[in-house]
C-alpha cells in the first residue's frame, strides 16, 4: 500500500507533468506561428513525453493501491520574445521540474518508501537529459546568432526528432 504522504506528492507531480505537457504544446503552437516548424515538432515530442511521465506516475500510484486525484491545470504562457527565449524558458522549466522530482524523492526517502525511490531513479536520470538537451539548443542558438541559414539548419535538425514512448511504459508487446 502506498503511503498517503507519498501518494499526495505523486499526485501533485502528475499535475505538474500535465502542466508541462500543456506548456510544451503552447510552445509548439508559438513556434508554428513564428515560422519554426522544426522547433514546433521538437516541442510536440516534448508534449508527448510529459504525458508519458504523468502516465508512468499514474500507473505507479494505481499499482501500489493508491488513488490518482487529477486536478485542474493552470493556464500556461502563450507568447515569447524569440526562439531563444522559448528555449531558455524550457531550460528554466526543466530545472524547476528537476527540483520537484528531487522533492518527491526526498518525501519517499523520509517515508522509507524504497519502491518509490527506485521508481523515481528513472525520472532523476531523465531530468539530467532534459536539462542537457535544452542547454544544447540554447548553446546552438547563441552560436548561430542572427544567421538565417544556421537557424534554418537547426530547425531542420530539430524537426527530425521522433517520438519514442518512455521506457517504463513499454511492454513486451510494444
Phi and psi restraints in degrees (value plus and minus 20) as a CYANA .aco file:
   2 UNK   PHI     -99.6   -59.6
   2 UNK   PSI     111.3   151.3
   3 UNK   PHI     -79.3   -39.3
   3 UNK   PSI     117.0   157.0
   4 UNK   PHI     -81.0   -41.0
   4 UNK   PSI     -60.0   -20.0
   5 UNK   PHI     -84.6   -44.6
   5 UNK   PSI     -61.4   -21.4
   6 UNK   PHI     -86.5   -46.5
   6 UNK   PSI     -63.1   -23.1
   7 UNK   PHI     -78.3   -38.3
   7 UNK   PSI     -65.5   -25.5
   8 UNK   PHI     -83.2   -43.2
   8 UNK   PSI     -60.5   -20.5
   9 UNK   PHI     -86.3   -46.3
   9 UNK   PSI     -60.1   -20.1
  10 UNK   PHI     -88.3   -48.3
  10 UNK   PSI     -59.4   -19.4
  11 UNK   PHI     -79.6   -39.6
  11 UNK   PSI     -60.2   -20.2
  12 UNK   PHI     -83.4   -43.4
  12 UNK   PSI     -57.7   -17.7
  13 UNK   PHI     -90.1   -50.1
  13 UNK   PSI     -55.6   -15.6
  14 UNK   PHI     -78.5   -38.5
  14 UNK   PSI     -65.2   -25.2
  15 UNK   PHI     -81.6   -41.6
  15 UNK   PSI     -62.8   -22.8
  16 UNK   PHI     -83.7   -43.7
  16 UNK   PSI     -58.2   -18.2
  17 UNK   PHI     -87.9   -47.9
  17 UNK   PSI     -57.8   -17.8
  18 UNK   PHI     -89.0   -49.0
  18 UNK   PSI     -57.1   -17.1
  19 UNK   PHI     -82.9   -42.9
  19 UNK   PSI     -61.5   -21.5
  20 UNK   PHI     -80.3   -40.3
  20 UNK   PSI     -62.8   -22.8
  21 UNK   PHI     -79.5   -39.5
  21 UNK   PSI     -66.0   -26.0
  22 UNK   PHI     -83.0   -43.0
  22 UNK   PSI     -60.1   -20.1
  23 UNK   PHI     -80.0   -40.0
  23 UNK   PSI     -66.9   -26.9
  24 UNK   PHI     -89.2   -49.2
  24 UNK   PSI     -50.8   -10.8
  25 UNK   PHI     -87.5   -47.5
  25 UNK   PSI     -58.6   -18.6
  26 UNK   PHI     -83.9   -43.9
  26 UNK   PSI     -62.1   -22.1
  27 UNK   PHI     -84.0   -44.0
  27 UNK   PSI     -58.1   -18.1
  28 UNK   PHI     -81.5   -41.5
  28 UNK   PSI     -64.8   -24.8
  29 UNK   PHI     -80.4   -40.4
  29 UNK   PSI     -62.9   -22.9
  30 UNK   PHI     -82.7   -42.7
  30 UNK   PSI     -63.5   -23.5
  31 UNK   PHI     -83.5   -43.5
  31 UNK   PSI     -62.9   -22.9
  32 UNK   PHI     -77.5   -37.5
  32 UNK   PSI     -66.9   -26.9
  33 UNK   PHI     -87.3   -47.3
  33 UNK   PSI     -39.5     0.5
  34 UNK   PHI    -130.0   -90.0
  34 UNK   PSI       2.9    42.9
  35 UNK   PHI      53.1    93.1
  35 UNK   PSI       7.5    47.5
  36 UNK   PHI    -142.0  -102.0
  36 UNK   PSI      51.0    91.0
  37 UNK   PHI     -84.7   -44.7
  37 UNK   PSI     -49.0    -9.0
  38 UNK   PHI     -89.7   -49.7
  38 UNK   PSI     -64.5   -24.5
  39 UNK   PHI     -81.3   -41.3
  39 UNK   PSI     -61.3   -21.3
  40 UNK   PHI     -79.1   -39.1
  40 UNK   PSI     -63.9   -23.9
  41 UNK   PHI     -84.5   -44.5
  41 UNK   PSI     -61.2   -21.2
  42 UNK   PHI     -77.8   -37.8
  42 UNK   PSI     -63.0   -23.0
  43 UNK   PHI     -91.3   -51.3
  43 UNK   PSI     -49.6    -9.6
  44 UNK   PHI     -84.5   -44.5
  44 UNK   PSI     -58.3   -18.3
  45 UNK   PHI     -86.2   -46.2
  45 UNK   PSI     -61.3   -21.3
  46 UNK   PHI     -78.8   -38.8
  46 UNK   PSI     -62.3   -22.3
  47 UNK   PHI     -75.5   -35.5
  47 UNK   PSI     -68.8   -28.8
  48 UNK   PHI     -85.9   -45.9
  48 UNK   PSI     -58.6   -18.6
  49 UNK   PHI     -82.5   -42.5
  49 UNK   PSI     -61.6   -21.6
  50 UNK   PHI     -85.8   -45.8
  50 UNK   PSI     -56.3   -16.3
  51 UNK   PHI     -82.9   -42.9
  51 UNK   PSI     -61.2   -21.2
  52 UNK   PHI     -78.8   -38.8
  52 UNK   PSI     -64.1   -24.1
  53 UNK   PHI     -79.4   -39.4
  53 UNK   PSI     -63.0   -23.0
  54 UNK   PHI     -82.1   -42.1
  54 UNK   PSI     -60.9   -20.9
  55 UNK   PHI     -89.3   -49.3
  55 UNK   PSI     -54.8   -14.8
  56 UNK   PHI     -79.4   -39.4
  56 UNK   PSI     -67.6   -27.6
  57 UNK   PHI     -86.5   -46.5
  57 UNK   PSI     -60.8   -20.8
  58 UNK   PHI     -76.3   -36.3
  58 UNK   PSI     -71.6   -31.6
  59 UNK   PHI     -85.8   -45.8
  59 UNK   PSI     -54.9   -14.9
  60 UNK   PHI     -84.1   -44.1
  60 UNK   PSI     -66.8   -26.8
  61 UNK   PHI     -78.8   -38.8
  61 UNK   PSI     -67.8   -27.8
  62 UNK   PHI     -87.5   -47.5
  62 UNK   PSI     -54.2   -14.2
  63 UNK   PHI     -88.1   -48.1
  63 UNK   PSI     -42.6    -2.6
  64 UNK   PHI    -118.3   -78.3
  64 UNK   PSI      -7.5    32.5
  65 UNK   PHI      60.7   100.7
  65 UNK   PSI      -7.6    32.4
  66 UNK   PHI    -108.3   -68.3
  66 UNK   PSI     158.1   198.1
  67 UNK   PHI    -140.4  -100.4
  67 UNK   PSI     106.1   146.1
  68 UNK   PHI    -102.2   -62.2
  68 UNK   PSI     109.7   149.7
  69 UNK   PHI    -141.9  -101.9
  69 UNK   PSI      81.8   121.8
  70 UNK   PHI     -98.9   -58.9
  70 UNK   PSI     121.2   161.2
  71 UNK   PHI    -139.7   -99.7
  71 UNK   PSI     147.1   187.1
  72 UNK   PHI     -82.0   -42.0
  72 UNK   PSI     127.8   167.8
  73 UNK   PHI    -119.6   -79.6
  73 UNK   PSI     105.0   145.0
  74 UNK   PHI     -85.3   -45.3
  74 UNK   PSI     137.6   177.6
  75 UNK   PHI     -81.7   -41.7
  75 UNK   PSI     131.0   171.0
  76 UNK   PHI    -133.9   -93.9
  76 UNK   PSI     139.7   179.7
  77 UNK   PHI     -82.0   -42.0
  77 UNK   PSI     135.1   175.1
  78 UNK   PHI    -149.2  -109.2
  78 UNK   PSI     -24.2    15.8
  79 UNK   PHI    -151.6  -111.6
  79 UNK   PSI     121.6   161.6
  80 UNK   PHI    -157.0  -117.0
  80 UNK   PSI     140.1   180.1
  81 UNK   PHI     -94.2   -54.2
  81 UNK   PSI     -54.6   -14.6
  82 UNK   PHI    -183.5  -143.5
  82 UNK   PSI     151.0   191.0
  83 UNK   PHI     -81.3   -41.3
  83 UNK   PSI     -61.6   -21.6
  84 UNK   PHI     -80.3   -40.3
  84 UNK   PSI     -62.1   -22.1
  85 UNK   PHI     -82.2   -42.2
  85 UNK   PSI     -59.5   -19.5
  86 UNK   PHI     -78.9   -38.9
  86 UNK   PSI     -66.8   -26.8
  87 UNK   PHI     -92.8   -52.8
  87 UNK   PSI     -54.7   -14.7
  88 UNK   PHI     -82.5   -42.5
  88 UNK   PSI     -60.1   -20.1
  89 UNK   PHI     -86.5   -46.5
  89 UNK   PSI     -52.8   -12.8
  90 UNK   PHI     -82.4   -42.4
  90 UNK   PSI     -66.8   -26.8
  91 UNK   PHI     -81.3   -41.3
  91 UNK   PSI     -65.6   -25.6
  92 UNK   PHI     -78.7   -38.7
  92 UNK   PSI     -61.7   -21.7
  93 UNK   PHI     -85.8   -45.8
  93 UNK   PSI     -63.8   -23.8
  94 UNK   PHI     -84.1   -44.1
  94 UNK   PSI     -54.5   -14.5
  95 UNK   PHI     -85.0   -45.0
  95 UNK   PSI     -57.3   -17.3
  96 UNK   PHI     -85.5   -45.5
  96 UNK   PSI     -63.4   -23.4
  97 UNK   PHI     -81.9   -41.9
  97 UNK   PSI     -60.5   -20.5
  98 UNK   PHI     -77.2   -37.2
  98 UNK   PSI     -63.1   -23.1
  99 UNK   PHI     -82.5   -42.5
  99 UNK   PSI     -60.6   -20.6
 100 UNK   PHI     -84.4   -44.4
 100 UNK   PSI     -63.8   -23.8
 101 UNK   PHI     -83.3   -43.3
 101 UNK   PSI     -63.1   -23.1
 102 UNK   PHI     -81.2   -41.2
 102 UNK   PSI     -59.6   -19.6
 103 UNK   PHI     -85.0   -45.0
 103 UNK   PSI     -58.5   -18.5
 104 UNK   PHI     -84.8   -44.8
 104 UNK   PSI     -62.2   -22.2
 105 UNK   PHI     -81.6   -41.6
 105 UNK   PSI     -60.8   -20.8
 106 UNK   PHI     -80.5   -40.5
 106 UNK   PSI     -62.3   -22.3
 107 UNK   PHI     -81.0   -41.0
 107 UNK   PSI     -66.4   -26.4
 108 UNK   PHI     -81.3   -41.3
 108 UNK   PSI     -58.9   -18.9
 109 UNK   PHI     -85.1   -45.1
 109 UNK   PSI     -66.7   -26.7
 110 UNK   PHI     -82.8   -42.8
 110 UNK   PSI     -49.9    -9.9
 111 UNK   PHI    -112.4   -72.4
 111 UNK   PSI     -13.4    26.6
 112 UNK   PHI      34.2    74.2
 112 UNK   PSI      18.3    58.3
 113 UNK   PHI    -115.9   -75.9
 113 UNK   PSI      67.6   107.6
 114 UNK   PHI     -88.7   -48.7
 114 UNK   PSI     -54.2   -14.2
 115 UNK   PHI     -84.1   -44.1
 115 UNK   PSI     -63.3   -23.3
 116 UNK   PHI     -87.5   -47.5
 116 UNK   PSI     -58.9   -18.9
 117 UNK   PHI     -78.8   -38.8
 117 UNK   PSI     -63.1   -23.1
 118 UNK   PHI     -82.9   -42.9
 118 UNK   PSI     -65.6   -25.6
 119 UNK   PHI     -82.1   -42.1
 119 UNK   PSI     -59.1   -19.1
 120 UNK   PHI     -91.3   -51.3
 120 UNK   PSI     -36.8     3.2
 121 UNK   PHI     -76.4   -36.4
 121 UNK   PSI     -60.8   -20.8
 122 UNK   PHI     -80.1   -40.1
 122 UNK   PSI     -62.6   -22.6
 123 UNK   PHI     -86.1   -46.1
 123 UNK   PSI     -58.8   -18.8
 124 UNK   PHI     -81.9   -41.9
 124 UNK   PSI     -66.4   -26.4
 125 UNK   PHI     -83.9   -43.9
 125 UNK   PSI     -59.6   -19.6
 126 UNK   PHI     -81.7   -41.7
 126 UNK   PSI     -59.7   -19.7
 127 UNK   PHI     -86.4   -46.4
 127 UNK   PSI     -54.6   -14.6
 128 UNK   PHI     -79.8   -39.8
 128 UNK   PSI     -64.7   -24.7
 129 UNK   PHI     -84.7   -44.7
 129 UNK   PSI     -63.4   -23.4
 130 UNK   PHI     -81.1   -41.1
 130 UNK   PSI     -65.5   -25.5
 131 UNK   PHI     -86.0   -46.0
 131 UNK   PSI     -61.4   -21.4
 132 UNK   PHI     -82.0   -42.0
 132 UNK   PSI     -63.5   -23.5
 133 UNK   PHI     -81.1   -41.1
 133 UNK   PSI     -66.2   -26.2
 134 UNK   PHI     -83.7   -43.7
 134 UNK   PSI     -62.4   -22.4
 135 UNK   PHI     -84.1   -44.1
 135 UNK   PSI     -57.8   -17.8
 136 UNK   PHI     -83.4   -43.4
 136 UNK   PSI     -62.1   -22.1
 137 UNK   PHI     -85.9   -45.9
 137 UNK   PSI     -60.9   -20.9
 138 UNK   PHI     -79.8   -39.8
 138 UNK   PSI     -67.6   -27.6
 139 UNK   PHI     -79.0   -39.0
 139 UNK   PSI     -62.1   -22.1
 140 UNK   PHI     -84.2   -44.2
 140 UNK   PSI     -64.1   -24.1
 141 UNK   PHI     -83.6   -43.6
 141 UNK   PSI     -58.8   -18.8
 142 UNK   PHI     -87.5   -47.5
 142 UNK   PSI     -55.9   -15.9
 143 UNK   PHI     -88.8   -48.8
 143 UNK   PSI     -60.3   -20.3
 144 UNK   PHI     -89.7   -49.7
 144 UNK   PSI     -56.6   -16.6
 145 UNK   PHI      35.9    75.9
 145 UNK   PSI    -141.8  -101.8
 146 UNK   PHI    -119.9   -79.9
 146 UNK   PSI      -3.4    36.6
 147 UNK   PHI     -93.8   -53.8
 147 UNK   PSI      86.9   126.9
 148 UNK   PHI     -79.6   -39.6
 148 UNK   PSI     -59.7   -19.7
 149 UNK   PHI     -86.8   -46.8
 149 UNK   PSI     -59.9   -19.9
 150 UNK   PHI     -83.0   -43.0
 150 UNK   PSI     -62.7   -22.7
 151 UNK   PHI     -84.8   -44.8
 151 UNK   PSI     -60.1   -20.1
 152 UNK   PHI     -79.8   -39.8
 152 UNK   PSI     -65.0   -25.0
 153 UNK   PHI     -86.8   -46.8
 153 UNK   PSI     -61.1   -21.1
 154 UNK   PHI     -84.8   -44.8
 154 UNK   PSI     -60.8   -20.8
 155 UNK   PHI     -80.8   -40.8
 155 UNK   PSI     -63.5   -23.5
 156 UNK   PHI     -82.5   -42.5
 156 UNK   PSI     -62.8   -22.8
 157 UNK   PHI     -82.3   -42.3
 157 UNK   PSI     -66.3   -26.3
 158 UNK   PHI     -87.3   -47.3
 158 UNK   PSI     -51.2   -11.2
 159 UNK   PHI     -88.4   -48.4
 159 UNK   PSI     -37.1     2.9
 160 UNK   PHI    -101.9   -61.9
 160 UNK   PSI     -27.4    12.6
 161 UNK   PHI     -83.0   -43.0
 161 UNK   PSI     117.6   157.6
 162 UNK   PHI    -137.6   -97.6
 162 UNK   PSI     132.6   172.6
 163 UNK   PHI     -97.9   -57.9
 163 UNK   PSI     114.3   154.3
 164 UNK   PHI    -153.7  -113.7
 164 UNK   PSI     102.3   142.3
 165 UNK   PHI     -77.7   -37.7
 165 UNK   PSI     119.1   159.1
 166 UNK   PHI     -76.7   -36.7
 166 UNK   PSI     116.2   156.2
 167 UNK   PHI     -76.4   -36.4
 167 UNK   PSI     -56.6   -16.6
 168 UNK   PHI     -83.8   -43.8
 168 UNK   PSI     -36.3     3.7
 169 UNK   PHI    -113.0   -73.0
 169 UNK   PSI     -35.0     5.0
 170 UNK   PHI     -95.7   -55.7
 170 UNK   PSI     130.0   170.0
 171 UNK   PHI    -147.8  -107.8
 171 UNK   PSI     157.8   197.8
 172 UNK   PHI     -81.9   -41.9
 172 UNK   PSI     -46.0    -6.0
 173 UNK   PHI     -98.6   -58.6
 173 UNK   PSI     -39.8     0.2
